[in-house]
């Protein structure tokens, strides 16, 4: 059997796909059951977080396993297989181990180094153990992943490389300001009472908010979280619980709201946010075309500029509008109507020096007469540059415009009166809220964009070395464990041979006293043990090396061991291991 993982994450798929493919608790349980019921898989575990969905399995066939696991993910996520497939990644054997260990250390997280993933891995293992879908391989794998993650956090400064998603989200909400200074005295609304919401509430409490209101569908869980916050020794925050139907009213009072629920639909619609802002300020939260639709507006400006450039007459080279422009287009003024002089024809035949001067002028620099530089005799010295510029002009349809584009006037957004942090997948807050004036929304998608440029700490390299070493050690241990049932079966067979020979000796020497019988028995056992010691120790060493799996087969063949006997030893070992094993 071999380890296989098929999944998708924020690194392989857009947030919109992750959002649709998210699995609730019931879907995860059904996926586990269906996976172990499938022919290629013997064990299964699901790791589902806000930015990843991964299915781990112990399979006996690689290609059949990939096909089966991909199909199951598509079926249970509700996203069609054809649509899902381009975003799936596959890891096998040591690469699968390396991937999970990297995930456990926070190297694959949206915020590098965050430690919350360890709790999610622990929950994933516990879920698989409860359903009895985790056998020896996945138990060993996930237990070791937890140990590797803890080792990375204790032996390196990976914690300095990143923070939890909550902390990072609050930093984005505060727009780079000190979170504690920004949060001090604010009123917070936390929607949801799960692990992420609880972490958000605790983080806000430590940051110094004046009040936290917890809303949850199960009111008792909201009450429990509010009580924990109120009784905490490290904060003096006022916390209270409210039912979910109180959210609209509480949102009117709140300065910041964090939402992370398991809801399949929106918890906060754009209309609800508009109403809450209007209820708080008395003024409507209109769409902020100046701030939120920047990308759309800039696209329109660019399209208008290009269109006007193609339609407007080009002034002469010496006109006031193009003062100091080094490029004389009078030679191409006879181009037939309808053909843009910004195209390839304007580049053809021009030397590189002239083109270079024009580029510097168009970019706002000072045109320099490069034709007088030593060694520059003409266009024949720069054929590659001219060809490259011509190819660029062909591709984009124009060369840099002779007219300087009009500057885009940026209209500043009004200061937000409501800050929203959406950590749910699928999203809790309508994405249209991004376009509302007076509201700042940070969600998983914007966090992914912001974290893409986050600096990496030097400690990340140390963690990568830890992961590499642990992968090697885990592989060696698994390969050695693979041959253990064969070695146990061999020693069991040897013990049976010794017992049979002693019984035969007693039949031939019935008058043998107990003292001599015991001495003879011990001597025969020592002989057998010494004969088997070196081969069994050496075969374990060889089996632990890459490619050593074949030594178990060789041992069975050489000693004519019964395959069923070996299998029964392996099953007994699995049963004992699972009985005595629990989450780390």
Secondary structure, DSSP 4 states (H G I P E B T S, - for coil): -EEEEEEEETTTS-HHHHHHH---HHHHHHHHHHHHHSTTEEEEEEEEETTEEEEEEEES-HHHHHHHHHHHHHHHHTS-HHHHHTT-EEEETHHHHHHHHHHHTTTTSSSTT-SHHHHHHHHHHHHHHHTT---HHHHHHHHHHHHHHHHHHHHS-HHHH---HHHHHHHHHTTTS-HHHHHTT-EEEEE--SHHHHHHHHHHHHHT-SEEEEEESSHHHHHHHHHHHHH-TT---EEEEEEGGGHHHHHHH-SEEEE----SS-SB-HHHHHHHHHHHHSS---B-TTTTTHHHHHHHHHHHHHHHHHHSPPPPTTSGGGTT-----GGGTTPPTT--TTSHHHHTT--HHHHHHHHHHHTT-----GGGSTT--SGGGGHHHHHHHHHHHHHHSSPSPSSPPPPPPPPPPPPPSEEEEE--SS-SB-GGGGGBTTEEEE-HHHHHHHHTTPPPPTHHHHHHHHHHHHHHHHHHHHHHHHHHHHHHHHHHHHHHHHHHHHHHHHHH-TT--HHHHHHHHHHHHHHHHHHHHHHHHHHHHHHHSTTTTHHHHHHHHHTT--HHHHHHHHHHHHHHHHHT----
